[in-house]
Amino acid sequence: MNQVIYYSEYSSPLGQIILSTTEQGLCGIYFHDQRYFSGTQQWQKAAHPHLEQAIKQLDEYFQGQRQTFDLQLDLSVSGTAFQRAVWNELLSIPFGQISSYQMQANRIHKPRAVRAVGGAIGRNPISIVIPCHRVLSSDRALTGYAGGLERKKYLLELEGTRVTVVA
């Protein structure tokens, strides 16, 4: 099955973001220079209601007017079943709260899979909405973010979580 993916560009306070969707729901939010982002070559640039709704809610989030997203998501186009389980669990981390890689591994009942969980989190296709930025190391150090640590720090501070980048 060859699924059509539509995309749009969004200018955020963190730079250019690419949003993508299928007819079923939002399937990607990528910073233009994000690790693991393979580009838009196979996608169609077009207006789409899912994209318009995502842009509206991202605007509200960046303006401090939104703490939760209410968007239809489609994770079927990305990742393995394990990765999708990790991404779905990330959705339970509340605004302004943090978790650790170990806590996320425990939540999916795979306490020994911390590295695999970290790898899955790093490949999260729907940045910001699926809040992988809320995951820190067990010692609360700011580590790993495919969009860059400065963006992760910005998002956490936007949500009221004070962090320090540890070199």
C-alpha positions as CSV (number, residue, x, y, z in Angstrom):
1,M,0.0,0.0,0.0
2,N,1.5,3.3,-1.1
3,Q,0.1,6.0,1.3
4,V,0.1,9.6,0.3
5,I,1.9,11.9,2.7
6,Y,1.2,15.7,2.6
7,Y,3.5,18.2,4.2
8,S,3.7,21.9,5.1
9,E,6.4,24.1,6.6
10,Y,6.0,26.0,9.8
11,S,8.2,28.9,11.2
12,S,8.6,28.3,14.9
13,P,10.6,30.1,17.5
14,L,13.0,27.1,17.2
15,G,13.4,27.5,13.4
16,Q,11.8,25.9,10.4
17,I,9.6,22.8,11.1
18,I,8.3,20.3,8.6
19,L,4.9,18.8,9.4
20,S,3.5,15.8,7.6
21,T,0.2,14.0,7.6
22,T,-1.7,11.1,6.0
23,E,-5.4,11.1,5.7
24,Q,-5.5,9.3,9.0
25,G,-3.6,11.9,11.0
26,L,-0.4,13.8,11.7
27,C,2.6,11.5,11.1
28,G,5.6,13.9,11.4
29,I,6.9,17.0,13.0
30,Y,10.6,17.5,12.2
31,F,13.1,20.3,12.6
32,H,14.6,21.0,9.2
33,D,18.0,19.8,10.5
34,Q,16.8,17.0,12.8
35,R,18.8,13.8,13.0
36,Y,16.9,10.8,11.3
37,F,14.8,13.2,9.1
38,S,15.1,11.9,5.6
39,G,13.4,14.8,3.8
40,T,10.2,15.4,1.9
41,Q,11.2,14.0,-1.5
42,Q,8.4,11.4,-1.6
43,W,5.8,13.8,0.0
44,Q,3.3,16.2,-1.6
45,K,3.4,19.8,-0.4
46,A,-0.3,20.8,0.2
47,A,-2.7,22.3,2.6
48,H,-4.5,19.7,4.7
49,P,-6.9,20.0,7.6
50,H,-4.6,17.9,9.9
51,L,-1.7,20.2,9.1
52,E,-3.7,23.4,9.6
53,Q,-4.9,22.1,13.0
54,A,-1.3,21.1,14.0
55,I,0.0,24.6,13.1
56,K,-2.8,26.3,15.1
57,Q,-2.0,24.2,18.1
58,L,1.7,24.7,17.8
59,D,1.2,28.4,17.7
60,E,-0.9,28.2,20.9
61,Y,1.8,26.0,22.5
62,F,4.6,28.4,21.7
63,Q,2.5,31.4,22.9
64,G,2.0,29.6,26.3
65,Q,-1.7,29.1,25.6
66,R,-1.7,25.3,25.2
67,Q,-0.5,22.6,27.5
68,T,-1.9,19.5,25.7
69,F,-2.4,18.7,22.1
70,D,-5.6,17.4,20.6
71,L,-4.5,16.1,17.3
72,Q,-5.3,13.0,15.3
73,L,-2.0,11.0,15.0
74,D,-0.9,8.3,12.6
75,L,2.1,6.4,13.8
76,S,1.5,3.6,11.3
77,V,3.9,5.0,8.7
78,S,6.9,5.0,11.0
79,G,8.9,2.7,13.2
80,T,8.6,-0.8,14.6
81,A,5.9,-2.0,17.0
82,F,8.4,-1.5,19.9
83,Q,9.1,2.1,18.8
84,R,5.4,2.9,18.5
85,A,4.8,1.5,22.0
86,V,7.6,3.8,23.3
87,W,6.1,6.8,21.5
88,N,2.6,6.1,22.7
89,E,3.9,5.9,26.3
90,L,5.6,9.3,25.9
91,L,2.1,10.8,25.4
92,S,1.4,10.1,29.1
93,I,4.1,12.5,30.4
94,P,2.3,15.6,31.5
95,F,3.1,19.2,30.5
96,G,5.8,20.6,32.8
97,Q,6.8,17.1,34.1
98,I,9.9,15.0,33.2
99,S,10.6,11.3,33.0
100,S,13.8,9.3,32.6
101,Y,14.7,6.7,30.1
102,Q,14.6,4.0,32.8
103,M,11.1,5.2,33.9
104,Q,9.9,4.9,30.3
105,A,11.4,1.4,29.9
106,N,9.5,0.4,33.1
107,R,6.3,1.9,31.8
108,I,6.4,-0.4,28.7
109,H,7.3,-3.3,31.0
110,K,10.8,-3.7,29.5
111,P,13.0,-2.5,32.4
112,R,16.1,-3.9,30.9
113,A,15.6,-2.2,27.5
114,V,16.7,1.3,28.5
115,R,19.1,1.7,25.6
116,A,16.5,0.4,23.1
117,V,13.9,2.8,24.6
118,G,16.4,5.7,24.3
119,G,17.0,4.7,20.6
120,A,13.2,4.7,20.0
121,I,12.8,8.0,21.7
122,G,15.5,9.5,19.5
123,R,13.6,8.4,16.4
124,N,10.3,9.9,17.5
125,P,8.7,11.2,14.3
126,I,6.3,13.7,15.9
127,S,8.5,16.0,18.0
128,I,6.9,18.3,20.5
129,V,3.4,16.7,20.3
130,I,4.9,13.4,21.4
131,P,6.9,14.9,24.1
132,C,10.3,13.1,23.9
133,H,11.9,16.4,25.1
134,R,10.5,15.6,28.6
135,V,12.8,12.6,29.0
136,L,16.1,13.1,30.8
137,S,18.7,10.8,32.1
138,S,18.2,9.3,35.6
139,D,20.4,12.0,37.1
140,R,18.2,14.6,35.5
141,A,21.0,15.6,33.0
142,L,19.8,17.0,29.7
143,T,20.8,14.4,27.2
144,G,19.9,13.3,23.7
145,Y,17.5,15.1,21.4
146,A,17.4,14.6,17.7
147,G,16.5,18.2,17.2
148,G,19.5,19.4,19.3
149,L,19.9,20.0,23.0
150,E,19.3,23.8,22.9
151,R,15.9,23.1,21.4
152,K,15.2,20.5,24.1
153,K,16.2,23.0,26.8
154,Y,14.0,25.7,25.2
155,L,10.9,23.4,25.2
156,L,11.5,22.3,28.8
157,E,11.8,25.9,29.9
158,L,8.8,26.9,27.9
159,E,6.9,24.3,30.0
160,G,8.4,25.7,33.2
161,T,11.0,23.0,33.8
162,R,14.4,24.6,34.6
163,V,17.3,22.6,33.2
164,T,21.1,23.0,32.7
165,V,22.9,21.6,29.8
166,V,25.7,19.3,31.0
167,A,28.6,19.1,28.7
